Amino acid sequence: MIVLDRATLKDWGRLLVMRNDPDTVANSFSSKPVTVVEHMRWLRSVIDSETLLFVARDTERGVHVGTGRIDLVSPTPKVAKPARQKSESGRAVTLGTDAAPASAVAGSSYSEAQLSITVDSGQRGHGYGTEIVAALVKAVDGVGEYGGKTWEPLATKITAAVKPTNYASLRAFAACGFLPVKCEDDRIELELTR
Ligand SMILES: CC(C)(COP(=O)(O)OP(=O)(O)OC[C@H]1O[C@@H](n2cnc3c(N)ncnc32)[C@H](O)[C@@H]1OP(=O)(O)O)[C@@H](O)C(=O)NCCC(=O)NCCS
């Protein structure tokens, strides 16, 4: 089972290694590695922002397997803030595979949630990428727990952007119900259809 923990500054090392992995660099739209200084500046700004950055952990094997991110567009909350503001204690997002599917998404606070994923280079090809996408969708839908509490759905529209040559990522998103909605030479935009 995959559990998404909110990333903290303590995760800087594993996040840096995943960010500068050659395949991750090749598949990123910036297509270049980052320095430690750039990485720390980025991580601090993300932790202080509306973005939800997670580290994915396989609870059975007890290892970290990747990372997932939810960028929230039009962050003008009408009712609810992102999950972390509803939690005062723990930081774990526990999204069990038996969690009920989201039904109502009324009350969404953001116009769009953009997902991105990375699996540790030694853990690829075992289904973790697909599991992380599914867990991120549950997080957007407000299905699961966060520090023992639930939260309102964050957005109805869930998207991702992937390079056309990144077959593993395209297949992971496809397996979770995403369809291509805009195809350019260097970029495929995907949207979750329900
Ligand atoms: C893309 C990535 C997250 C996929 O993670 P993963 O754990 O390897 O993916 P999964 O094991 O869940 O496999 C997803 C699908 O891709 C397929 N796949 C896995 N590796 C593949 C490869 N090298 N080439 C083609 N397909 C591949 C799997 O068979 C599976 O397809 P299926 O569901 O139709 O059987 C991972 O490769 C990665 O971190 N790459 C570098 C960073 C990156 O590209 N991030 C995404 C940016 S949009």
The ligand as a Gaussian input file, in Angstrom:
#p B3LYP/6-31G(d) Opt

LIG

0 1
 C        7.102000       7.987000     -15.277000
 C        7.279000       7.199000     -13.986000
 C        6.761000       8.045000     -12.839000
 C        6.496000       5.904000     -14.066000
 O        6.618000       5.238000     -12.818000
 P        6.641000       3.642000     -12.751000
 O        6.495000       3.249000     -11.350000
 O        7.797000       3.127000     -13.489000
 O        5.306000       3.310000     -13.567000
 P        4.431000       1.992000     -13.452000
 O        5.247000       0.862000     -12.998000
 O        3.204000       2.337000     -12.689000
 O        4.063000       1.767000     -14.969000
 C        3.134000       2.601000     -15.628000
 C        2.908000       2.042000     -17.007000
 O        4.058000       2.312000     -17.811000
 C        4.582000       1.092000     -18.304000
 N        6.006000       1.270000     -18.307000
 C        6.832000       1.218000     -17.233000
 N        8.087000       1.496000     -17.623000
 C        8.023000       1.707000     -18.962000
 C        8.969000       2.037000     -19.952000
 N       10.269000       2.199000     -19.636000
 N        8.569000       2.186000     -21.222000
 C        7.279000       2.041000     -21.546000
 N        6.314000       1.740000     -20.656000
 C        6.698000       1.568000     -19.386000
 C        4.066000       0.033000     -17.401000
 O        3.995000      -1.223000     -18.061000
 C        2.701000       0.547000     -17.069000
 O        1.835000       0.369000     -18.164000
 P        0.524000      -0.526000     -18.069000
 O       -0.253000       0.016000     -16.899000
 O       -0.137000      -0.298000     -19.357000
 O        1.040000      -1.889000     -17.841000
 C        8.775000       6.854000     -13.742000
 O        9.260000       6.161000     -14.855000
 C        9.637000       8.083000     -13.500000
 O        9.741000       8.525000     -12.377000
 N       10.279000       8.597000     -14.562000
 C       11.123000       9.781000     -14.427000
 C       10.337000      11.007000     -14.017000
 C        9.149000      11.233000     -14.909000
 O        9.191000      11.002000     -16.107000
 N        8.079000      11.731000     -14.308000
 C        6.844000      12.019000     -15.008000
 C        6.872000      13.397000     -15.557000
 S        5.296000      13.745000     -16.323000

